[in-house]
């Protein structure tokens, strides 16, 4: 096998730790959020009690929170819950209303049954979606990856390392269009270059915050870049970019906490797909399957 | 995105059906098989009753079958259960003893706690491991895949389509060595060519037969082949090979049952990793995650 780049002395323990760090949820602490007889999210009992103020919208018992069956259809569901969300913001239960509708779905993002403001998504434990792009260059000594350093003024993960392009997915924009937009904003790529990105699958994990569960699905992409391309950030999210040999990226991910947590998983998936990890190593199969939770 | 080859009018329903066909198990029909306080397999209650004949080896209750804690260590466990396996063959409960030790593991194949004869593996519902290789050629009109037609005299899936190289994994041979051996036997590849195969991850599924549950993990590989290479079967497993345009392979997998069941999953994973499926299509993320069960 073309394992020239594999450092077979390296255990994969540090990779497994990074995946576990994105899957910290104890599901037993939550109760299901049900729409139309199907579970869509997970709610903390303490938040469920707040929802009891709207018995015409939320049907509560000890085992679940159910959206009232009398509220049918995409628009009516979205409006009813958004009204409650606004009041929860007034009550100080939810910090802010962002006016960014996110899809509510038990399957893919294009199978949504309603929308919910982005700010409320973790409280209802709903799956959210993102896109991450690995930008790489093939050199005579192997693959090099373009790695971003996040700006120090970010709310999330200031100063941490990041994928070349990465972002959340608002409602009602296709993956294709959103990726082209993010490639322009975050790396200064024109549309014709961005269209050379190759979709390579998804990864998923079950994170947790003080707000609740955050199940995430990230759509992953690779782009092989020409030698003379240098990414330029145009929206202030990134402080700088560095083209790193893949072995250096491997060491950083395995041995440090330098990367924004979920980026570790996107790049471990990149290592696997490109044959940079050795399946004869202990826990290789566990590594692969744990990227899909 | 480089979706030139994607037939966006095609739904992915036929792909999901193929994945479901490899995941037919109703886990509620089985009880756990436990070694050293950790679950390793799933056993049918009717088979558990047969194991009651060896109370010094198998500790039974209604909820589980446990390997006696008095039997400690890799060698002693393997010998004790192999003795019972031989007697189960004499009793006609298990058809045959194959003298092929398989690893018994709750994790990767190199984390085994004992071995068990291959013939007994499905009765204990233990995970087994295989290797599948996608052989492909890049032409001006896109990717072409080398597809095998299985010999008509095979016990398993006679006459069905198959990956270029595919095989089960015996105990105590590395993935690397076994792949080189299978590449020689099944496709007439010399070692230097076989070593160009790139490991790309795993897929897993939970199949079921009249014997019991068969959880499988397949280590997947890609090899990009030169134009002038033609695979030649040397061990009688394959009747013929055909180099097919990837769109033709997509149609066959989506619309027919021509492929051996688990090969569908290996090739769907190939489509995903090579950017041949469109993430904006319904159920794309479900497709990816359902390849890891």
Interface residues (C-beta under 8 A of the other chain):
Chain A: X1 X2 X3 X107 X108 X109 X110 X111 X129 X174 X175 X176 X179 X195 X196 X197 X198 X199 X200 X201 X202 X204 X217 X219 X221 X222 X272 X273 X274 X275 X277 X278 X279 X280 X282 X283 X284 X285 X286 X288 X289 X291 X292
Chain B: X1 X2 X3 X107 X108 X109 X110 X111 X129 X174 X175 X176 X179 X195 X196 X197 X198 X199 X200 X201 X202 X204 X217 X219 X221 X222 X272 X273 X274 X275 X277 X278 X279 X280 X282 X283 X284 X285 X286 X288 X289 X291 X292
